[in-house]
Amino acid sequence: MGRRPKQGFTLVEVLIVVGLVGLIAVVAVPALFRDDSATLDRAAERVANAFRFAHAESVRTGKPHGIIASQSSQFVKVYRLDDTVNPPVVHYDVYDPLSKQLYDLRFNTESRAPSISTIYFKFQGFWWPQSYLGFAGTTGVPKYNDSGTIRMLENGYIRLSHEGNTRTIGVSPLTARVTVQ
């Protein structure tokens, strides 16, 4: 009795190969077509929450709080202003109530991450926009104290970008209402 040469694959072998190819496709295809706008939306919501928190803390505590941002260093921080001393002192000791970490948002830490593309806080009487925004204690009105001269916010926003998409986080001048567009 001689051995017969194999003529093909068994049904079990074919099913195993098809199953493995299907498993690889299930894992790989969503990564190729993932919705990067969701990543940008989450980053924009984090910035919007920082604005809202600084405003709420200012109203709650009666002490000025605010936001400072840097396009070159890619961060947004919430600060507390001690205006009981002259000159006022900025403290970066505000904690995120959810994470219990300092309220310090970092962006563009990897190539596929959202980044801060524009910071624009324009106050009355200033020719150039600023990179920070303060909220008055108790009222929460967005303003800037320029050596005793109160300058009201005219227009304020931070724009994030990610793979050709943008989200703008805006602050209304009098009400401090935060919107994400």
Contact map, one row per residue, 1 for C-alpha under 8 A:
1110000000000000000000000000000000000000000000000000000000000000000000000000000000000000000000000000000000000000000000000000000000000000000000000000000000000000000000000000000000000
1111000000000000000000000000000000000000000000000000000000000000000000000000000000000000000000000000000000000000000000000000000000000000000000000000000000000000000000000000000000000
1111100000000000000000000000000000000000000000000000000000000000000000000000000000000000000000000000000000000000000000000000000000000000000000000000000000000000000000000000000000000
0111110000000000000000000000000000000000000000000000000000000000000000000000000000000000000000000000000000000000000000000000000000000000000000000000000000000000000000000000000000000
0011111000000000000000000000000000000000000000000000000000000000000000000000000000000000000000000000000000000000000000000000000000000000000000000000000000000000000000000000000000000
0001111100000000000000000000000000000000000000000000000000000000000000000000000000000000000000000000000000000000000000000000000000000000000000000000000000000000000000000000000000000
0000111110000000000000000000000000000000000000000000000000000000000000000000000000000000000000000000000000000000000000000000000000000000000000000000000000000000000000000000000000000
0000011111000000000000000000000000000000000000000000000000000000000000000000000000000000000000000000000000000000000000000000000000000000000000000000000000000000000000000000000000000
0000001111101100000000000000000000000000000000000000000000000000000000000000000000000000000000000000000000000000000000000000000000000000000000000000000000000000000000000000000000000
0000000111111100000000000000000000000000000000000000000000000000000000000000000000000000000000000000000000000000000000000000000000000000000000000000000000000000000000000000000000000
0000000011111110000000000000000000000000000000000000000000000000000000000000000000000000000000000000000000000000000000000000000000000000000000000000000000000000000000000000000000000
0000000001111111000000000000000000000000000000000000000000000000000000000000000000000000000000000000000000000000000000000000000000000000000000000000000000000000000000000000000000000
0000000011111111100000000000000000000000000000000000000000000000000000000000000000000000000000000000000000000000000000000000000000000000000000000000000000000000000000000000000000000
0000000011111111110000000000000000000000000000000000000000000000000000000000000000000000000000000000000000000000000000000000000000000000000000000000000000000000000000000000000000000
0000000000111111111000000000000000000000000000000000000000000000000000000000000000000000000000000000000000000000000000000000000000000000000000000000000000000000000000000000000000000
0000000000011111111100000000000000000000000000000000000000000000000000000000000000000000000000000000000000000000000000000000000000000000000000000000000000000000000000000000000000000
0000000000001111111110000000000000000000000000000000000000000000000000000000000000000000000000000000000000000000000000000000000000000000000000000000000000000000000000000000000000000
0000000000000111111111000000000000000000000000000000000000000000000000000000000000000000000000000000000000000000000000000000000000000000000000000000000000000000000000000000000000000
0000000000000011111111100000000000000000000000000000000000000000000000000000000000000000000000000000000000000000000000000000000000000000000000000000000000000000000000000000000000000
0000000000000001111111110000000000000000000000000000000000000000000000000000000000000000000000000000000000000000000000000000000000000000000000000000000000000000000000000000000000000
0000000000000000111111111000000000000000000000000000000000000000000000000000000000000000000000000000000000000000000000000000000000000000000000000000000000000000000000000000000000000
0000000000000000011111111100000000000000000000000000000000000000000000000000000000000000000000000000000000000000000000000000000000000000000000000000000000000000000000000000000000000
0000000000000000001111111110000000000000000000000000000000000000000000000000000000000000000000000000000000000000000000000000000000000000000000000000000000000000000000000000000000000
0000000000000000000111111111000000000000000000000000000000000000000000000000000000000000000000000000000000000000000000000000000000000000000000000000000000000000000000000000000000000
0000000000000000000011111111100000000000000000000000000000000000000000000000000000000000000000000000000000000000000000000000000000000000000000000000000000000000000000000000000000000
0000000000000000000001111111110000000000000000000000000000000000000000000000000000000000000000000000000000000000000000000000000000000000000000000000000000000000000000000000000000000
0000000000000000000000111111111000000000000000000000000000000000000000000000000000000000000000000000000000000000000000000000000000000000000000000000000000000000000000000000000000000
0000000000000000000000011111111100000000000000000000000000000000000000000000000000000000000000000000000000000000000000000000000000000000000000000000000000000000000000000000000000000
0000000000000000000000001111111110000000000000000000000000000000000000000000000000000000000000000000000000000000000000000000000000000000000000000000000000000000000000000000000000000
0000000000000000000000000111111111000000000000000000000000000000000000000000000000000000000000000000000000000000000000000000000000000000000000000000000000000000000000000000000000000
0000000000000000000000000011111111000000000000000000000000000000000000000000000000000000000000000000000000000000000000000000000000000000000000000000000000000000000000000000000000000
0000000000000000000000000001111111000000000000000000000000000000000000000000000000000000000000000000000000000000000000000000000000000000000000000000000000000000000000000000000000000
0000000000000000000000000000111111100000000000000000000000000000000000000000000000000000000000000000000000000000000000000000000000000000000000000000000000000000000000000000000000000
0000000000000000000000000000011111110000000000000000000000000000000000000000000000000000000000000000000000000000000000000000000000000000000000000000000000000000000000000000000000000
0000000000000000000000000000000011111110000000000000000000000000000000000000000000000000000000000000000000000000000000000000000000000000000000000000000000000000000000000000000000000
0000000000000000000000000000000001111111000000000000000000000000000000000000000000000000000000000000000000000000000000000000000000000000000000000000000000000000011000000000000000000
0000000000000000000000000000000000111111100000000000000000000000000000000000000000000000000000000000000000000000000000000000000000000000000000000000000000000000010010000000000000000
0000000000000000000000000000000000111111110000000000000000000000000000000000000000000000000000000000000000000000000000000000000000000000000000000000000000000000000000000000000000000
0000000000000000000000000000000000111111111000000000000000000000000000000000000000000000000000000000000000000000110000000000000000000000000000000000000000000000000000000000000000000
0000000000000000000000000000000000011111111100000000000000000000000000000000000000000000000000000000000000000000010000000000000000000000000000000000000000000001110011100000000000000
0000000000000000000000000000000000001111111110000000000000000000000000000000000000000000000000000000000000000000000000000000000000000000000000000000000000000000000000100000000000000
0000000000000000000000000000000000000111111111000000000000000000000000000000000000000000000000000000000000000000000000000000000000000000000000000000000000000000000000000000000000000
0000000000000000000000000000000000000011111111100000000000000000000000000000000000000000000000000000000000000000010000000000000000000000000000000000000000000001000000000000000000000
0000000000000000000000000000000000000001111111110000000000000000000000000000000000000000000000000000000000000000000000000000000000000000000000000000000000000001000000111000000000010
0000000000000000000000000000000000000000111111111000000000000000000000000000000000000000000000000000000000000000000000000000000000000000000000000000000000000000000000000000000000010
0000000000000000000000000000000000000000011111111100000000000000000000000000000000000000000000000000000010000000000000000000000000000000000000000000000000000000000000000000000000000
0000000000000000000000000000000000000000001111111110000000000000000000000001000000000000000000000000000010000000000000000000000000000000000000000000000000000000000000001000000000000
0000000000000000000000000000000000000000000111111111000000000000000000000000000000000000000000000000000000000000000000000000000000000000000000000000000000000000000000001000000001110
0000000000000000000000000000000000000000000011111111100000000000000000000000000000000000000000000000000000000000000000000000000000000000000000000000000000000000000000000000000000000
0000000000000000000000000000000000000000000001111111110000000000001000000000110000000000000000000000001000000000000000000000000000000000000000000000000000000000000000000000000000000
0000000000000000000000000000000000000000000000111111111000000000011000000000010000000000000000000000000000000000000000000000000000000000000000000000000000000000000000000000000001000
0000000000000000000000000000000000000000000000011111111100000000000000000000000000000000000000000000000000000000000000000000000000000000000000000000000000000000000000000000000001000
0000000000000000000000000000000000000000000000001111111110000000000000000000000000000000000000000000000000000000000000000000000000000000000000000000000000000000000000000000000000000
0000000000000000000000000000000000000000000000000111111111000000111000000000011000000000000000000000000000000000000000000000000000000010000000000000000000000000000000000000000000000
0000000000000000000000000000000000000000000000000011111111100000110000000000000000000000000000000000000000000000000000000000000000000010000100000000000000000000000000000000000100000
0000000000000000000000000000000000000000000000000001111111110000000000000000000000000000000000000000000000000000000000000000000000000000000100000000000000000000000000000000000000000
0000000000000000000000000000000000000000000000000000111111111110100000000000000000000000000000000000000000000000000000000000000000000000000000000000000000000000000000000000000000000
0000000000000000000000000000000000000000000000000000011111111111100000000000000000000000000000000000000000000000000000000000000000000011111100000000000000000000000000000000000000000
0000000000000000000000000000000000000000000000000000001111111110000000000000000000000000000000000000000000000000000000000000000000000001111100000000000000000000000000000000000000000
0000000000000000000000000000000000000000000000000000000111111100000000000000000000000000000000000000000000000000000000000000000000000000010000000000000000000000000000000000000000000
0000000000000000000000000000000000000000000000000000000011111110000000000000000000000000000000000000000000000000000000000000000000000000110000000000000000000000000000000000000000000
0000000000000000000000000000000000000000000000000000000011111111000000000000000000000000000000000000000000000000000000000000000000000001111000000000000000000000000000000000000000000
0000000000000000000000000000000000000000000000000000000011101111100000000000000111000000000000000000000000000000000000000000000000000001110000000000000000000000000000000000000000000
0000000000000000000000000000000000000000000000000000000001000111110000000000000111100000000000000000000000000000000000000000000000000111100100000000000000000000000000000000000000000
0000000000000000000000000000000000000000000000000000011011000011111000000000011110000000000000000000000000000000000000000000000000000111100000000000000000000000000000000000000000000
0000000000000000000000000000000000000000000000000010011000000001111100000000011110000000000000000000000000000000000000000000000000011110000000000000000000000000000000000000000000000
0000000000000000000000000000000000000000000000000110010000000000111110000001111000000000000000000000000000000000000000000000000000011100000000000000000000000000000000000000000000000
0000000000000000000000000000000000000000000000000000000000000000011111000001111000000000000000000000000000000000000000000000000000111000000000000000000000000000000000000000000000000
0000000000000000000000000000000000000000000000000000000000000000001111100111100000000000000000000000000000000000000000100000000000110000000000000000000000000000000000000000000000000
0000000000000000000000000000000000000000000000000000000000000000000111111111000000000000000000000000000000000000000100100000000000100000000000000000000000000000000000000000000000000
0000000000000000000000000000000000000000000000000000000000000000000011111110000000000000000000000000000000000000000111100000000000000000000000000000000000000000000000000000000000000
0000000000000000000000000000000000000000000000000000000000000000000001111100000000000000000000000000000000000000000000000000000000000000000000000000000000000000000000000000000000000
0000000000000000000000000000000000000000000000000000000000000000000001111110000000000000000000000000000000000000000000000000000000000000000000000000000000000000000000000000000000000
0000000000000000000000000000000000000000000000000000000000000000000011111111000000000000000000000000000001110000001100000000000000000000000000000000000000000000000000000000000000000
0000000000000000000000000000000000000000000000000000000000000000000011101111100000000000000000000000000111100000000100000000000000000000000000000000000000000000000000000000000000000
0000000000000000000000000000000000000000000000100000000000000000001111000111110000000000000000000000000111000000000000000000000000000000000000000000000000000000000000000000000000000
0000000000000000000000000000000000000000000000000100000000000000001110000011111000000000000100000000001110000000000000000000000000000000000000000000000000000000000000000000000000000
0000000000000000000000000000000000000000000000000110010000000000111100000001111100000000000101000000001100000000000000000000000000000000000000000000000000000000000000000000000000000
0000000000000000000000000000000000000000000000000000010000000000111100000000111110000000011111000000000000000000000000000000000000000000000000000000000000000000000000000000000000000
0000000000000000000000000000000000000000000000000000000000000011110000000000011111000000011111000000000000000000000000000000000000000000000000000000000000000000000000000000000000000
0000000000000000000000000000000000000000000000000000000000000011110000000000001111100001111000000000000000000000000000000000000000000000000000000000000000000000000000000000000000000
0000000000000000000000000000000000000000000000000000000000000011000000000000000111111001111000000000000000000000000000000000000000000000000000000000000000000000000000000000000000000
0000000000000000000000000000000000000000000000000000000000000001000000000000000011111111100000000000000000000000000000000000000000000000000000000000000000000000000000000000000000000
0000000000000000000000000000000000000000000000000000000000000000000000000000000001111101000000000000000000000000000000000000000000000000000000000000000000000000000000000000000000000
0000000000000000000000000000000000000000000000000000000000000000000000000000000001111111100000000000000000000000000000000000000000000000000000000000000000000000000000000000000000000
0000000000000000000000000000000000000000000000000000000000000000000000000000000000111111100000000000000000000000000000000000000000000000000000000000000000000000000000000000000000000
0000000000000000000000000000000000000000000000000000000000000000000000000000000000101111100000000000000000000000000000000000000000000000000000000000000000000000000000000000000000000
0000000000000000000000000000000000000000000000000000000000000000000000000000000011111111110000000000000000000000000000000000000000000000000000000000000000000000000000000000000000000
0000000000000000000000000000000000000000000000000000000000000000000000000000000011101111111000000000000000000000000000000000000000000000000000000000000000000000000000000000000000000
0000000000000000000000000000000000000000000000000000000000000000000000000000001111000001111100000000000000000000000000000000000000000000000000000000000000000000000000000000000000000
0000000000000000000000000000000000000000000000000000000000000000000000000000001111000000111111000000000000000000000000000000000000000000000000000000000000000000000000000000000000000
0000000000000000000000000000000000000000000000000000000000000000000000000000111100000000011111000000010000000000000000000000000000000000000000000000000000000000000000000000000000000
0000000000000000000000000000000000000000000000000000000000000000000000000000001100000000001111100000011000000000000000000000000000000000000000000000000000000000000000000000000000000
0000000000000000000000000000000000000000000000000000000000000000000000000000011100000000001111110000011000000000000000000000000000000000000000000000000000000000000000000000000000000
0000000000000000000000000000000000000000000000000000000000000000000000000000000000000000000011111001111000000000000000000000000000000000000000000000000000000000000000000000000000000
0000000000000000000000000000000000000000000000000000000000000000000000000000000000000000000001111111111000000000000000000000000000000000000000000000000000000000000000000000000000000
0000000000000000000000000000000000000000000000000000000000000000000000000000000000000000000000111111100000000000000000000000000000000000000000000000000000000000000000000000000000000
0000000000000000000000000000000000000000000000000000000000000000000000000000000000000000000000011111000000000000000000000000000000000000000000000000000000000000000000000000000000000
0000000000000000000000000000000000000000000000000000000000000000000000000000000000000000000000011111100000000000000000000000000000000000000000000000000000000000000000000000000000000
0000000000000000000000000000000000000000000000000000000000000000000000000000000000000000000000111111110000000000000000000000000000000000000000000000000000000000000000000000000000000
0000000000000000000000000000000000000000000000000000000000000000000000000000000000000000000000111011111000000000000000000000000000000000000000000000000000000000000000000000000000000
0000000000000000000000000000000000000000000000000000000000000000000000000000000000000000000111110001111100000000000000000000000000000000000000000000000000000000000000000000000000000
0000000000000000000000000000000000000000000000000100000000000000000000000000110000000000000011110000111110000000000000000000000000000000000000000000000000000000000000000000000000000
0000000000000000000000000000000000000000000000000000000000000000000000000011110000000000000000000000011111000000000000000000000000000000000000000000000000000000000000000000000000000
0000000000000000000000000000000000000000000001100000000000000000000000000011100000000000000000000000001111100000000000000000000000000000000000000000000000000000000000000000000000000
0000000000000000000000000000000000000000000000000000000000000000000000000111000000000000000000000000000111111000000000000000000000000000000000000000000000000000000000000000000000000
0000000000000000000000000000000000000000000000000000000000000000000000000110000000000000000000000000000011111000111100000000000000000000000000000000000000000000000000000000000000000
0000000000000000000000000000000000000000000000000000000000000000000000000100000000000000000000000000000001111111111100000000000000000000000000000000000000000000000000000000000000000
0000000000000000000000000000000000000000000000000000000000000000000000000000000000000000000000000000000001111110100000000000000000000000000000000000000000000000000000000000000000000
0000000000000000000000000000000000000000000000000000000000000000000000000000000000000000000000000000000000011111100000000000000000000000000000000000000000000000000000000000000000000
0000000000000000000000000000000000000000000000000000000000000000000000000000000000000000000000000000000000011111100000000000000000000000000000000000000000000000000000000000000000000
0000000000000000000000000000000000000000000000000000000000000000000000000000000000000000000000000000000000010111110000000000000000000000000000000000000000000000011000000000000000000
0000000000000000000000000000000000000010000000000000000000000000000000000000000000000000000000000000000000111111111000000000000000000000000000000000000000000000010000000000000000000
0000000000000000000000000000000000000011001000000000000000000000000000000000000000000000000000000000000000110001111100000000000000000000000000000000000000000001111000000000000000000
0000000000000000000000000000000000000000000000000000000000000000000000000100000000000000000000000000000000110000111110000000000000000000000000000000000000000001110000000000000000000
0000000000000000000000000000000000000000000000000000000000000000000001100110000000000000000000000000000000110000011111100000000000000000000000000000000000000111100000000000000000000
0000000000000000000000000000000000000000000000000000000000000000000000100000000000000000000000000000000000000000001111100000000000000000000000000000000000000111100000000000000000000
0000000000000000000000000000000000000000000000000000000000000000000000100000000000000000000000000000000000000000000111110000000000000000000000000000000000001111000000000000000000000
0000000000000000000000000000000000000000000000000000000000000000000011100000000000000000000000000000000000000000000111111000000001100000000000000000000000001110000000000000000000000
0000000000000000000000000000000000000000000000000000000000000000000000000000000000000000000000000000000000000000000001111100000011100000000000000000000000111100000000000000000000000
0000000000000000000000000000000000000000000000000000000000000000000000000000000000000000000000000000000000000000000000111110000011111000000000000000000011111000000000000000000000000
0000000000000000000000000000000000000000000000000000000000000000000000000000000000000000000000000000000000000000000000011111010111000000000000000000000011110000000000000000000000000
0000000000000000000000000000000000000000000000000000000000000000000000000000000000000000000000000000000000000000000000001111110011000000000000110000001111100000000000000000000000000
0000000000000000000000000000000000000000000000000000000000000000000000000000000000000000000000000000000000000000000000000111110000000000000000000000001111000000000000000000000000000
0000000000000000000000000000000000000000000000000000000000000000000000000000000000000000000000000000000000000000000000000011111000000000000000000000001000000000000000000000000000000
0000000000000000000000000000000000000000000000000000000000000000000000000000000000000000000000000000000000000000000000000111111110000000000000000000000000000000000000000000000000000
0000000000000000000000000000000000000000000000000000000000000000000000000000000000000000000000000000000000000000000000000000111110000000000000000000000000000000000000000000000000000
0000000000000000000000000000000000000000000000000000000000000000000000000000000000000000000000000000000000000000000000000100011111000000000000000000000000000000000000000000000000000
0000000000000000000000000000000000000000000000000000000000000000000000000000000000000000000000000000000000000000000000011110011111100000000000000000000000000000000000000000000000000
0000000000000000000000000000000000000000000000000000000000000000000000000000000000000000000000000000000000000000000000111110000111111000000000000000000000000000000000000000000000000
0000000000000000000000000000000000000000000000000000000000000000000111000000000000000000000000000000000000000000000000111000000011111000000000000000000000000000000000000000000000000
0000000000000000000000000000000000000000000000000000000000000000011110000000000000000000000000000000000000000000000000001000000001111100000000000000000000000000000000000000000000000
0000000000000000000000000000000000000000000000000000000000000000011100000000000000000000000000000000000000000000000000001000000001111110000001110000000000000000000000000000000000000
0000000000000000000000000000000000000000000000000000000000000001111000000000000000000000000000000000000000000000000000000000000000011111000001110000000000000000000000000000000000000
0000000000000000000000000000000000000000000000000000011001000001110000000000000000000000000000000000000000000000000000000000000000001111101111100000000000000000000000000000000000000
0000000000000000000000000000000000000000000000000000000001100111100000000000000000000000000000000000000000000000000000000000000000000111111111100000000000000000000000000000000000000
0000000000000000000000000000000000000000000000000000000001101111100000000000000000000000000000000000000000000000000000000000000000000011111100000000000000000000000000000000000000000
0000000000000000000000000000000000000000000000000000000001111110000000000000000000000000000000000000000000000000000000000000000000000001111100000000000000000000000000000000000000000
0000000000000000000000000000000000000000000000000000000001100100000000000000000000000000000000000000000000000000000000000000000000000011111110000000000000000000000000000000000000000
0000000000000000000000000000000000000000000000000000001101100001000000000000000000000000000000000000000000000000000000000000000000000011111111000000000000000000000000000000000100000
0000000000000000000000000000000000000000000000000000000000000000000000000000000000000000000000000000000000000000000000000000000000000011001111100000000000000000000000000000111100000
0000000000000000000000000000000000000000000000000000000000000000000000000000000000000000000000000000000000000000000000000000000000001111000111110000000110000000000000000000111100000
0000000000000000000000000000000000000000000000000000000000000000000000000000000000000000000000000000000000000000000000000010000000001111000011111000011110000000000000000000000000000
0000000000000000000000000000000000000000000000000000000000000000000000000000000000000000000000000000000000000000000000000010000000001100000001111100011110000000000000000000000000000
0000000000000000000000000000000000000000000000000000000000000000000000000000000000000000000000000000000000000000000000000000000000000000000000111111111000000000000000000000000000000
0000000000000000000000000000000000000000000000000000000000000000000000000000000000000000000000000000000000000000000000000000000000000000000000011111111000000000000000000000000000000
0000000000000000000000000000000000000000000000000000000000000000000000000000000000000000000000000000000000000000000000000000000000000000000000001111100000000000000000000000000000000
0000000000000000000000000000000000000000000000000000000000000000000000000000000000000000000000000000000000000000000000000000000000000000000000001111110000000000000000000000000000000
0000000000000000000000000000000000000000000000000000000000000000000000000000000000000000000000000000000000000000000000000000000000000000000000001111111000000000000000000000000000000
0000000000000000000000000000000000000000000000000000000000000000000000000000000000000000000000000000000000000000000000000000000000000000000000111101111100000000000000000000000000000
0000000000000000000000000000000000000000000000000000000000000000000000000000000000000000000000000000000000000000000000000011100000000000000000111100111110000000000000000000000000000
0000000000000000000000000000000000000000000000000000000000000000000000000000000000000000000000000000000000000000000000000011000000000000000001110000011111000000000000000000100000000
0000000000000000000000000000000000000000000000000000000000000000000000000000000000000000000000000000000000000000000000001111000000000000000001110000001111110000000000000000110000000
0000000000000000000000000000000000000000000000000000000000000000000000000000000000000000000000000000000000000000000000001111000000000000000000000000000111110000000000000000100000000
0000000000000000000000000000000000000000000000000000000000000000000000000000000000000000000000000000000000000000000000011110000000000000000000000000000011111000000000000011100000000
0000000000000000000000000000000000000000000000000000000000000000000000000000000000000000000000000000000000000000000000011100000000000000000000000000000011111100000000000111100000000
0000000000000000000000000000000000000000000000000000000000000000000000000000000000000000000000000000000000000000000001111000000000000000000000000000000000111110000000011110000000000
0000000000000000000000000000000000000000000000000000000000000000000000000000000000000000000000000000000000000000000111110000000000000000000000000000000000011111000000011100000000000
0000000000000000000000000000000000000000000000000000000000000000000000000000000000000000000000000000000000000000000111100000000000000000000000000000000000001111100001111000000000000
0000000000000000000000000000000000000001001100000000000000000000000000000000000000000000000000000000000000000000011111000000000000000000000000000000000000000111110001110000000000000
0000000000000000000000000000000000000001000000000000000000000000000000000000000000000000000000000000000000000000011110000000000000000000000000000000000000000011111111100000000000000
0000000000000000000000000000000000011001000000000000000000000000000000000000000000000000000000000000000000000001111000000000000000000000000000000000000000000001111111000000000000000
0000000000000000000000000000000000010000000000000000000000000000000000000000000000000000000000000000000000000001010000000000000000000000000000000000000000000000111110000000000000000
0000000000000000000000000000000000000000000000000000000000000000000000000000000000000000000000000000000000000000000000000000000000000000000000000000000000000000111111000000000000000
0000000000000000000000000000000000001001000000000000000000000000000000000000000000000000000000000000000000000000000000000000000000000000000000000000000000000000111111100000000000000
0000000000000000000000000000000000000001000000000000000000000000000000000000000000000000000000000000000000000000000000000000000000000000000000000000000000000011110111110000000000000
0000000000000000000000000000000000000001100100000000000000000000000000000000000000000000000000000000000000000000000000000000000000000000000000000000000000000011100011111000000000011
0000000000000000000000000000000000000000000100000000000000000000000000000000000000000000000000000000000000000000000000000000000000000000000000000000000000001111000001111100000000111
0000000000000000000000000000000000000000000100110000000000000000000000000000000000000000000000000000000000000000000000000000000000000000000000000000000000001110000000111110000001111
0000000000000000000000000000000000000000000000000000000000000000000000000000000000000000000000000000000000000000000000000000000000000000000000000000000000011100000000011111000001111
0000000000000000000000000000000000000000000000000000000000000000000000000000000000000000000000000000000000000000000000000000000000000000000000000000000000111000000000001111100111100
0000000000000000000000000000000000000000000000000000000000000000000000000000000000000000000000000000000000000000000000000000000000000000000000000000000000110000000000000111111111000
0000000000000000000000000000000000000000000000000000000000000000000000000000000000000000000000000000000000000000000000000000000000000000000011000000000111110000000000000011111100000
0000000000000000000000000000000000000000000000000000000000000000000000000000000000000000000000000000000000000000000000000000000000000000000011000000000010000000000000000001111100000
0000000000000000000000000000000000000000000000000000000000000000000000000000000000000000000000000000000000000000000000000000000000000000000011000000000000000000000000000001111110000
0000000000000000000000000000000000000000000000000000001000000000000000000000000000000000000000000000000000000000000000000000000000000000000111000000000000000000000000000011111111000
0000000000000000000000000000000000000000000000000000000000000000000000000000000000000000000000000000000000000000000000000000000000000000000000000000000000000000000000000011001111100
0000000000000000000000000000000000000000000000010011000000000000000000000000000000000000000000000000000000000000000000000000000000000000000000000000000000000000000000001111000111110
0000000000000000000000000000000000000000000000010000000000000000000000000000000000000000000000000000000000000000000000000000000000000000000000000000000000000000000000011110000011111
0000000000000000000000000000000000000000000110010000000000000000000000000000000000000000000000000000000000000000000000000000000000000000000000000000000000000000000000111100000001111
0000000000000000000000000000000000000000000000000000000000000000000000000000000000000000000000000000000000000000000000000000000000000000000000000000000000000000000000111100000000111
